Amino acid sequence: MTVILAVSGIRFWARAILRAPGLRKSTPVIIYGAGKAGQQLVAALYLSVEYLPVALVDDDARLHGTTINGVRVYPSVDLRSLIAKYHVREVLLALPSLSRVRRRHIVARLETLGVEVKTIPSIGDVVSGRAQLTDLRPVMPEELLGRDPVPASKTLMQRTLAGKSVLVTGAGGSIGAELCRQIMTQKPKALILLDVSEIALYNVVTDLRDTWGEAAAVLVPVLGSVQNPRRMRAILRRFGVETVYHSAAYKHVAIVEHNNIEGIHNNVFGTQVIAEASAECGVENFILISTDKTVRPTNIMGASKRVAELICQGLAQENQGGTVFSMVRFGNVLGSSGSVIPRFREQIERGGPVTVTHRDVTRYFMTIPEAAQLVIQAGAMARGGDVFVLDMGEPVRILDLAKSMIRLHGLAPYMLDENGQPEGTVQDIAIQITGLQSGEKLYEELLISNSPKGTEHPRIMTASELVMPPADLQRLLKDLHAACTGFDPEMLRHVLMRAPLGYAPKDANIHDIIWQKQEAALVPSVPLAH
């Protein structure tokens, strides 16, 4: 009995010494979630020297007052007092299976407490070995803005992919790369990845080969531009392409606004080249990746993508019984290149200021995997000339997003006025309003006609949009071609304004900065399609 008591006493004494916040040089943390994941996290953190769990918090009243691995469980209403008592700067979420809606509510509550919020990996990542339970990372806004996904229809996912030869243009971009990942899950006969950027193509092919191993033998990386008609026809015939996802486009509004001739070259004539080549080579399905900026566009990018839609609609009328053309229109995707979230993250890590164009600007957001899955399923439902619109959920106020991201880093935001002076008390990270950029809207729309119809998928709608008569469309393309070959950005804008696109630029004085000072005798950097 003496030996047992002595050994037990020493163990309890040693544990108390090692767990004492004042004697152990570790960061005190509170773990939100006292389930199995929370219990395992407490045990794992005691083996590390970085973190010291001082309290568990859970919304389940049955657990309140209990002790797990020597750590007491408290109700969530005690969070503020616990943070002050233990001088906590970080809260760890141990809720890997929680729905996005519930997680969003919890994080919104934590944002107001001045702590940095981190989370453990998902159960899927832990089980697959891609991550360990202690691989903590900051909570990403993508996790909070995204919705709980609707399970994909196996039939729709396979219809245009399984056993098919598939081409993805712009395969190195955010949407193109994710389309390739989703396509690989459906076991295509061949997946041709086309991109004009060597490094982007290398990155996506390397990622797919690392993931799929021997199955990646179906991958065919191809360098090239969709503006090259002979190259496109050669690719389509060589690989017997049956499905095309046309994702290649210049998409950044401000860049295309100042380089509008190149924007039209790529977005309009590039689409015309690959679409006409697809019809000529007997492609079964052609899906254009479009954008919400085509609706009453105020910028060249949106107008160019609307013309691209009209080209596909026109070919759908001409090729009845042949290639099935369809368009899928959606808004911003979270974490894509050039999107606002990576920019905000960089600005916060630099200490600010975080720049927002307008206090009231709003945008729709969707996760890249959800967007890619819905694009594939929408294309599988096409009958010809369809304009599909994805349900983007509720629009997000960008200023609120900036404030939320700052708070998730455990920092406090404050506003600067138009003169750069603080509004109120100076806190940790400033937010500065910079003004809307050329061609930028306060809010985006998804429909022109406002008459969407449901489909067999709850988050995919179809819209009846204006179709231009073939003669009018050819006249529009001819005028755009003349403006491009003449390097005349002013004429280009007038042609777009006269067309039935709803194009209404806010700043009629913006010109193409590349060509406005050049002589008309110069040749374009990329050969025109026609």
C-alpha positions as CSV (number, residue, x, y, z in Angstrom):
1,M,0.0,0.0,0.0
2,T,2.8,2.4,0.8
3,V,4.6,1.7,-2.5
4,I,1.3,2.2,-4.4
5,L,0.5,5.5,-2.6
6,A,4.0,6.7,-3.1
7,V,4.2,6.0,-6.8
8,S,0.7,7.3,-7.4
9,G,1.5,10.5,-5.4
10,I,4.6,11.1,-7.4
11,R,2.8,10.7,-10.7
12,F,0.0,13.1,-9.7
13,W,2.5,15.6,-8.3
14,A,4.6,15.4,-11.5
15,R,1.5,15.8,-13.7
16,A,0.4,18.9,-11.7
17,I,3.9,20.4,-12.0
18,L,4.0,19.8,-15.7
19,R,0.5,21.1,-16.3
20,A,0.8,24.3,-14.2
21,P,0.6,27.3,-16.6
22,G,3.1,29.2,-14.6
23,L,5.8,26.5,-14.6
24,R,5.4,25.2,-18.2
25,K,6.5,27.6,-21.0
26,S,3.6,26.8,-23.3
27,T,0.8,28.8,-24.8
28,P,-2.4,28.4,-22.8
29,V,-5.3,27.5,-25.0
30,I,-9.0,26.7,-24.6
31,I,-10.4,23.8,-26.7
32,Y,-13.9,24.2,-28.0
33,G,-15.4,20.7,-28.3
34,A,-15.3,18.1,-25.6
35,G,-16.2,15.1,-27.8
36,K,-13.8,12.4,-29.0
37,A,-11.7,14.8,-31.1
38,G,-11.4,17.2,-28.2
39,Q,-10.4,14.5,-25.8
40,Q,-7.7,13.2,-28.2
41,L,-6.5,16.7,-28.8
42,V,-6.0,17.3,-25.0
43,A,-4.0,14.1,-24.7
44,A,-1.9,14.9,-27.8
45,L,-1.2,18.5,-26.6
46,Y,0.2,17.2,-23.2
47,L,2.9,15.5,-25.2
48,S,3.9,18.7,-26.9
49,V,5.5,21.8,-25.5
50,E,3.8,24.4,-27.7
51,Y,0.3,24.4,-26.2
52,L,-1.2,23.9,-22.7
53,P,-4.9,23.1,-22.6
54,V,-6.4,25.0,-19.6
55,A,-10.1,24.5,-20.2
56,L,-12.6,22.6,-22.5
57,V,-15.8,24.3,-23.7
58,D,-18.8,22.5,-25.0
59,D,-22.5,23.3,-25.7
60,D,-23.6,19.9,-24.4
61,A,-25.0,20.5,-20.9
62,R,-24.4,16.9,-19.9
63,L,-20.6,17.4,-20.1
64,H,-20.5,20.6,-18.0
65,G,-18.5,20.2,-14.8
66,T,-16.9,17.0,-15.9
67,T,-13.1,16.5,-16.2
68,I,-11.4,15.0,-19.2
69,N,-7.7,14.2,-18.9
70,G,-7.5,16.6,-15.9
71,V,-9.1,19.5,-17.9
72,R,-12.5,20.8,-16.7
73,V,-15.4,21.2,-19.2
74,Y,-17.3,24.6,-19.1
75,P,-20.3,26.0,-20.9
76,S,-19.6,28.3,-23.8
77,V,-21.1,31.3,-21.8
78,D,-18.0,31.1,-19.6
79,L,-15.6,31.7,-22.5
80,R,-15.0,35.4,-21.8
81,S,-14.2,34.9,-18.1
82,L,-12.0,31.8,-18.9
83,I,-10.0,33.8,-21.5
84,A,-9.4,36.6,-19.0
85,K,-8.5,34.2,-16.1
86,Y,-5.9,32.2,-18.1
87,H,-4.8,35.0,-20.4
88,V,-5.7,32.9,-23.4
89,R,-4.9,34.3,-26.9
90,E,-5.9,31.2,-28.9
91,V,-9.0,29.0,-29.0
92,L,-8.8,25.6,-30.8
93,L,-11.8,24.2,-32.5
94,A,-12.1,20.4,-32.1
95,L,-15.3,20.1,-34.1
96,P,-14.2,18.3,-37.3
97,S,-17.6,16.9,-38.3
98,L,-19.7,20.1,-37.5
99,S,-21.8,21.6,-40.3
100,R,-20.7,24.8,-41.8
101,V,-23.8,26.6,-40.5
102,R,-23.1,25.6,-36.9
103,R,-19.3,26.3,-37.2
104,R,-20.1,29.7,-38.6
105,H,-22.3,30.6,-35.6
106,I,-19.5,29.4,-33.2
107,V,-16.8,31.3,-34.9
108,A,-18.9,34.5,-35.1
109,R,-19.2,34.3,-31.3
110,L,-15.5,33.8,-30.9
111,E,-14.7,36.7,-33.2
112,T,-15.9,39.2,-30.5
113,L,-13.5,37.8,-27.8
114,G,-10.2,39.0,-29.2
115,V,-8.6,35.6,-29.7
116,E,-7.1,33.8,-32.6
117,V,-9.2,30.9,-33.7
118,K,-7.5,27.7,-35.0
119,T,-9.0,24.3,-36.0
120,I,-8.0,20.7,-36.3
121,P,-8.0,18.9,-39.7
122,S,-11.1,17.2,-41.0
123,I,-11.8,13.6,-40.0
124,G,-11.3,12.6,-43.7
125,D,-7.8,14.1,-43.7
126,V,-6.9,12.4,-40.5
127,V,-8.2,9.0,-41.5
128,S,-6.5,9.2,-44.9
129,G,-3.2,10.1,-43.3
130,R,-3.0,13.5,-45.1
131,A,-2.9,15.2,-41.7
132,Q,-2.5,14.6,-38.0
133,L,-4.9,15.7,-35.2
134,T,-2.3,18.2,-33.9
135,D,-1.8,19.9,-37.3
136,L,-3.6,23.0,-36.2
137,R,-4.2,25.9,-38.6
138,P,-6.2,29.2,-38.6
139,V,-9.8,29.0,-39.5
140,M,-10.2,30.1,-43.1
141,P,-13.0,32.4,-44.3
142,E,-13.6,29.8,-47.0
143,E,-14.9,27.4,-44.3
144,L,-17.3,30.0,-43.0
145,L,-18.7,31.5,-46.3
146,G,-19.1,28.1,-48.0
147,R,-22.3,26.1,-47.6
148,D,-22.8,22.5,-46.7
149,P,-22.4,20.8,-50.1
150,V,-25.3,19.0,-51.7
151,P,-24.1,15.4,-52.5
152,A,-23.2,15.2,-56.2
153,S,-25.3,13.0,-58.5
154,K,-23.2,10.1,-59.6
155,T,-25.2,9.8,-62.8
156,L,-24.7,13.4,-63.8
157,M,-21.0,13.3,-62.8
158,Q,-20.4,10.3,-65.0
159,R,-22.6,11.2,-68.0
160,T,-20.1,13.3,-70.0
161,L,-16.9,12.1,-68.4
162,A,-16.7,8.3,-67.7
163,G,-14.7,6.6,-70.5
164,K,-14.6,9.9,-72.5
165,S,-11.8,11.9,-73.9
166,V,-12.1,15.3,-72.2
167,L,-10.4,18.6,-72.9
168,V,-10.1,21.4,-70.3
169,T,-8.9,24.8,-71.6
170,G,-7.3,27.0,-69.0
171,A,-6.5,23.9,-67.0
172,G,-3.9,25.7,-64.9
173,G,-6.3,28.2,-63.5
174,S,-8.3,27.9,-60.3
175,I,-11.5,26.5,-61.8
176,G,-9.7,24.6,-64.6
177,A,-7.4,22.8,-62.2
178,E,-10.3,21.8,-59.9
179,L,-12.3,20.6,-62.9
180,C,-9.4,18.3,-63.8
181,R,-9.4,16.9,-60.2
182,Q,-13.1,16.2,-60.4
183,I,-12.9,14.7,-63.9
184,M,-10.1,12.3,-62.7
185,T,-12.5,10.8,-60.2
186,Q,-14.8,9.7,-63.0
187,K,-12.2,7.7,-64.8
188,P,-12.0,9.4,-68.2
189,K,-10.3,7.7,-71.2
190,A,-8.0,10.7,-71.6
191,L,-7.8,14.1,-70.0
192,I,-6.2,16.8,-72.1
193,L,-5.0,19.8,-70.1
194,L,-4.5,22.9,-72.3
195,D,-3.0,26.1,-71.0
196,V,-0.8,28.9,-72.4
197,S,1.1,29.2,-69.1
198,E,3.9,26.6,-68.8
199,I,4.3,26.9,-65.0
200,A,0.5,26.7,-64.4
201,L,0.3,23.6,-66.6
202,Y,3.3,22.0,-64.8
203,N,1.8,22.7,-61.4
204,V,-1.6,21.1,-62.1
205,V,-0.2,18.1,-63.9
206,T,2.3,17.5,-61.1
207,D,-0.4,17.7,-58.5
208,L,-2.6,15.2,-60.4
209,R,0.2,12.8,-60.9
210,D,1.2,12.9,-57.2
211,T,-2.4,12.2,-56.3
212,W,-3.3,9.6,-58.9
213,G,-0.1,7.7,-59.5
214,E,-0.4,5.2,-62.3
215,A,-3.9,6.3,-63.1
216,A,-2.5,9.6,-64.2
217,A,-1.3,8.0,-67.4
218,V,-4.4,9.3,-69.0
219,L,-3.2,12.9,-68.5
220,V,-2.0,14.8,-71.6
221,P,-0.5,18.3,-70.9
222,V,-0.7,20.6,-73.9
223,L,0.8,24.0,-74.2
224,G,-1.1,26.3,-76.5
225,S,-3.6,29.2,-77.0
226,V,-7.2,28.8,-77.8
227,Q,-6.7,31.7,-80.3
228,N,-4.8,29.3,-82.6
229,P,-7.4,27.6,-84.9
230,R,-5.1,25.1,-86.5
231,R,-3.7,24.0,-83.1
232,M,-7.2,23.6,-81.7
233,R,-8.4,21.4,-84.5
234,A,-5.3,19.3,-84.4
235,I,-5.8,18.7,-80.7
236,L,-9.5,17.8,-81.0
237,R,-8.9,15.4,-83.8
238,R,-5.7,13.8,-82.4
239,F,-7.3,12.8,-79.1
240,G,-10.8,12.3,-80.3
241,V,-12.2,14.8,-77.8
242,E,-15.8,14.2,-76.8
243,T,-16.3,16.8,-74.0
244,V,-14.8,20.3,-73.8
245,Y,-14.8,22.5,-70.7
246,H,-13.8,26.0,-71.9
247,S,-12.3,27.7,-68.9
248,A,-9.6,29.7,-70.5
249,A,-10.2,33.5,-70.2
250,Y,-8.8,36.7,-68.9
251,K,-10.9,37.3,-65.8
252,H,-9.5,40.1,-63.7
253,V,-11.8,43.1,-64.3
254,A,-9.3,45.9,-63.8
255,I,-6.5,44.2,-65.9
256,V,-8.9,43.5,-68.8
257,E,-10.3,47.0,-68.5
258,H,-6.9,48.5,-69.3
259,N,-6.0,45.9,-71.8
260,N,-9.3,45.6,-73.6
261,I,-8.1,44.6,-77.0
262,E,-6.2,41.6,-75.6
263,G,-9.3,40.8,-73.5
264,I,-11.5,40.7,-76.6
265,H,-8.8,38.6,-78.5
266,N,-8.8,36.0,-75.8
267,N,-12.3,35.9,-74.3
268,V,-14.3,36.5,-77.6
269,F,-12.2,35.3,-80.5
270,G,-10.6,32.6,-78.4
271,T,-14.0,31.2,-77.6
272,Q,-15.1,31.5,-81.2
273,V,-12.0,29.5,-82.3
274,I,-12.4,26.6,-79.9
275,A,-16.2,26.5,-80.1
276,E,-16.2,26.4,-84.0
277,A,-13.4,23.8,-83.9
278,S,-15.4,21.7,-81.5
279,A,-18.5,21.8,-83.8
280,E,-16.4,21.0,-86.8
281,C,-14.6,18.0,-85.1
282,G,-17.7,16.4,-83.8
283,V,-17.3,17.1,-80.0
284,E,-20.3,15.8,-78.2
285,N,-20.5,18.4,-75.4
286,F,-19.1,21.9,-75.1
287,I,-19.4,23.7,-71.8
288,L,-18.5,27.4,-71.5
289,I,-17.4,28.6,-68.0
290,S,-19.1,32.0,-67.8
291,T,-19.5,34.6,-65.0
292,D,-22.1,36.7,-63.2
293,K,-20.4,39.8,-64.7
294,T,-22.1,39.1,-68.0
295,V,-25.3,40.5,-66.5
296,R,-25.7,44.2,-67.4
297,P,-21.9,44.5,-67.6
298,T,-20.1,47.7,-66.7
299,N,-16.7,46.4,-67.7
300,I,-15.0,44.9,-70.8
301,M,-14.4,41.5,-69.1
302,G,-18.2,41.1,-68.5
303,A,-19.1,42.3,-71.9
304,S,-16.5,40.0,-73.6
305,K,-17.9,37.0,-71.7
306,R,-21.4,37.9,-72.7
307,V,-20.3,37.9,-76.4
308,A,-18.7,34.5,-75.7
309,E,-22.1,33.3,-74.5
310,L,-23.8,34.6,-77.6
311,I,-21.3,32.8,-79.8
312,C,-22.1,29.5,-78.1
313,Q,-25.8,30.2,-78.3
314,G,-25.5,30.9,-82.0
315,L,-23.6,27.7,-82.6
316,A,-26.2,25.7,-80.6
317,Q,-28.9,26.9,-83.1
318,E,-26.7,26.0,-86.1
319,N,-25.6,22.6,-84.7
320,Q,-28.9,21.0,-83.6
321,G,-28.3,17.3,-83.4
322,G,-24.5,17.8,-83.3
323,T,-22.4,19.4,-80.6
324,V,-24.4,20.3,-77.5
325,F,-23.4,23.8,-76.4
326,S,-24.1,25.1,-72.9
327,M,-22.9,27.9,-70.6
328,V,-22.6,27.8,-66.8
329,R,-22.7,31.2,-65.0
330,F,-21.6,31.8,-61.5
331,G,-19.9,34.4,-59.2
332,N,-16.6,34.5,-57.3
333,V,-14.9,31.4,-56.0
334,L,-13.2,31.3,-52.7
335,G,-9.4,31.2,-52.8
336,S,-9.0,31.6,-56.5
337,S,-6.0,33.5,-57.9
338,G,-6.5,37.2,-57.4
339,S,-9.5,36.8,-55.2
340,V,-10.0,39.1,-52.2
341,I,-9.4,36.6,-49.5
342,P,-5.7,35.8,-50.2
343,R,-5.1,39.5,-50.6
344,F,-6.7,40.3,-47.3
345,R,-4.6,37.6,-45.6
346,E,-1.4,39.0,-47.0
347,Q,-2.3,42.5,-45.9
348,I,-3.2,41.4,-42.3
349,E,0.1,39.5,-42.1
350,R,2.0,42.6,-43.1
351,G,0.2,44.6,-40.4
352,G,-2.3,46.4,-42.7
353,P,-4.0,48.4,-43.8
354,V,-6.6,46.1,-45.4
355,T,-8.0,47.8,-48.5
356,V,-11.7,47.6,-49.4
357,T,-13.0,49.4,-52.5
358,H,-16.4,50.5,-51.0
359,R,-18.2,50.2,-47.7
360,D,-21.3,48.7,-49.3
361,V,-19.7,46.5,-52.0
362,T,-21.1,42.9,-51.9
363,R,-20.1,39.7,-53.8
364,Y,-21.4,36.1,-54.2
365,F,-18.9,33.4,-53.1
366,M,-18.7,29.7,-53.7
367,T,-16.0,27.2,-52.9
368,I,-13.9,26.0,-55.8
369,P,-14.8,22.2,-55.4
370,E,-18.5,23.0,-55.2
371,A,-18.4,25.2,-58.3
372,A,-16.5,22.6,-60.3
373,Q,-18.9,19.8,-59.3
374,L,-21.9,21.9,-60.2
375,V,-20.4,22.9,-63.6
376,I,-19.9,19.2,-64.5
377,Q,-23.5,18.3,-63.4
378,A,-25.0,21.3,-65.3
379,G,-23.1,20.4,-68.5
380,A,-24.5,16.9,-68.2
381,M,-28.1,18.2,-68.2
382,A,-27.6,20.4,-71.3
383,R,-29.8,20.0,-74.3
384,G,-28.3,22.8,-76.4
385,G,-28.0,26.5,-75.9
386,D,-28.7,26.3,-72.2
387,V,-27.6,29.0,-69.8
388,F,-27.2,27.5,-66.4
389,V,-27.0,29.6,-63.3
390,L,-25.6,28.3,-60.1
391,D,-27.2,29.1,-56.8
392,M,-24.6,31.2,-55.1
393,G,-26.4,31.6,-51.8
394,E,-26.5,35.0,-50.1
395,P,-24.2,37.8,-51.1
396,V,-21.4,38.8,-48.7
397,R,-20.5,42.4,-47.7
398,I,-16.8,42.7,-48.4
399,L,-16.2,45.1,-45.5
400,D,-17.7,42.6,-43.1
401,L,-15.5,39.9,-44.6
402,A,-12.4,42.1,-44.0
403,K,-13.4,42.7,-40.3
404,S,-14.1,39.0,-39.8
405,M,-10.7,38.0,-41.1
406,I,-8.9,40.5,-38.9
407,R,-10.8,39.2,-35.8
408,L,-10.0,35.6,-36.7
409,H,-6.3,36.5,-36.4
410,G,-7.0,37.7,-32.8
411,L,-6.7,41.3,-33.8
412,A,-9.1,44.3,-33.7
413,P,-10.0,46.3,-36.8
414,Y,-10.5,50.0,-37.1
415,M,-11.5,52.3,-40.0
416,L,-9.6,55.0,-41.8
417,D,-11.4,57.9,-43.4
418,E,-10.9,59.2,-46.9
419,N,-7.9,61.2,-45.7
420,G,-6.3,58.2,-44.1
421,Q,-7.1,59.4,-40.5
422,P,-8.5,56.9,-37.9
423,E,-12.2,56.9,-37.3
424,G,-12.4,56.5,-33.5
425,T,-9.9,54.5,-31.4
426,V,-6.8,53.1,-33.1
427,Q,-6.8,49.3,-32.8
428,D,-4.6,46.7,-34.4
429,I,-5.3,46.6,-38.1
430,A,-6.6,49.5,-40.2
431,I,-9.2,49.2,-43.0
432,Q,-8.9,51.7,-45.8
433,I,-11.6,52.5,-48.4
434,T,-9.9,52.9,-51.8
435,G,-12.9,53.5,-54.1
436,L,-14.3,51.3,-56.8
437,Q,-12.0,50.3,-59.6
438,S,-12.7,50.9,-63.3
439,G,-15.7,48.8,-64.4
440,E,-16.4,47.5,-60.9
441,K,-20.0,47.2,-59.6
442,L,-21.3,47.6,-56.1
443,Y,-23.1,44.3,-56.4
444,E,-23.3,41.5,-59.0
445,E,-26.3,39.8,-60.6
446,L,-26.7,36.3,-62.0
447,L,-29.7,36.8,-64.4
448,I,-30.6,39.1,-67.2
449,S,-34.2,38.0,-67.7
450,N,-35.0,37.2,-64.0
451,S,-36.9,34.2,-65.0
452,P,-34.9,31.1,-63.8
453,K,-36.3,27.6,-63.9
454,G,-35.4,24.7,-61.7
455,T,-33.6,21.6,-62.8
456,E,-33.1,18.1,-61.4
457,H,-30.3,19.6,-59.2
458,P,-31.5,21.9,-56.3
459,R,-28.6,24.3,-56.8
460,I,-28.6,24.6,-60.6
461,M,-31.1,26.8,-62.5
462,T,-31.6,27.4,-66.2
463,A,-32.4,30.8,-67.7
464,S,-33.8,31.9,-71.0
465,E,-31.5,34.7,-72.2
466,L,-31.5,36.8,-75.4
467,V,-30.2,35.0,-78.5
468,M,-28.9,37.2,-81.3
469,P,-29.9,36.4,-84.9
470,P,-26.9,34.9,-86.8
471,A,-26.6,37.8,-89.1
472,D,-26.5,40.3,-86.3
473,L,-24.0,38.2,-84.3
474,Q,-21.6,38.0,-87.4
475,R,-21.9,41.8,-87.8
476,L,-21.0,42.3,-84.2
477,L,-18.0,40.0,-84.5
478,K,-16.9,41.7,-87.7
479,D,-17.0,45.1,-86.0
480,L,-15.1,43.9,-83.0
481,H,-12.5,42.3,-85.3
482,A,-12.2,45.7,-87.1
483,A,-11.7,47.5,-83.8
484,C,-9.0,45.1,-82.7
485,T,-7.1,45.0,-86.0
486,G,-7.2,48.8,-86.0
487,F,-6.1,48.9,-82.4
488,D,-8.9,51.3,-81.6
489,P,-10.1,50.9,-78.0
490,E,-12.6,53.7,-78.4
491,M,-14.3,52.1,-81.4
492,L,-14.2,48.8,-79.5
493,R,-16.2,50.3,-76.6
494,H,-18.7,51.9,-78.9
495,V,-19.3,48.6,-80.7
496,L,-20.0,46.9,-77.4
497,M,-22.3,49.7,-76.3
498,R,-24.3,49.4,-79.5
499,A,-24.7,45.6,-79.2
500,P,-27.6,44.2,-77.2
501,L,-25.4,43.3,-74.2
502,G,-26.6,45.8,-71.7
503,Y,-23.0,47.1,-71.6
504,A,-22.9,50.4,-69.8
505,P,-19.4,51.5,-68.8
506,K,-19.1,53.8,-65.8
507,D,-16.0,55.5,-67.2
508,A,-16.1,56.2,-70.9
509,N,-12.6,57.6,-70.9
510,I,-10.8,54.4,-70.1
511,H,-8.7,53.2,-73.1
512,D,-6.4,50.3,-73.7
513,I,-3.2,51.4,-72.1
514,I,-1.1,49.3,-74.4
515,W,-2.5,50.6,-77.7
516,Q,-3.7,54.1,-77.1
517,K,-0.3,55.6,-77.7
518,Q,0.8,53.2,-80.5
519,E,0.5,53.7,-84.2
520,A,-2.0,51.7,-86.1
521,A,0.7,50.1,-88.2
522,L,1.8,47.9,-85.3
523,V,0.8,44.2,-85.4
524,P,-1.1,42.5,-82.5
525,S,0.9,40.3,-80.2
526,V,-1.3,37.3,-80.8
527,P,-2.6,36.4,-84.3
528,L,-6.3,36.8,-84.7
529,A,-8.5,33.8,-85.3
530,H,-9.9,35.2,-88.6
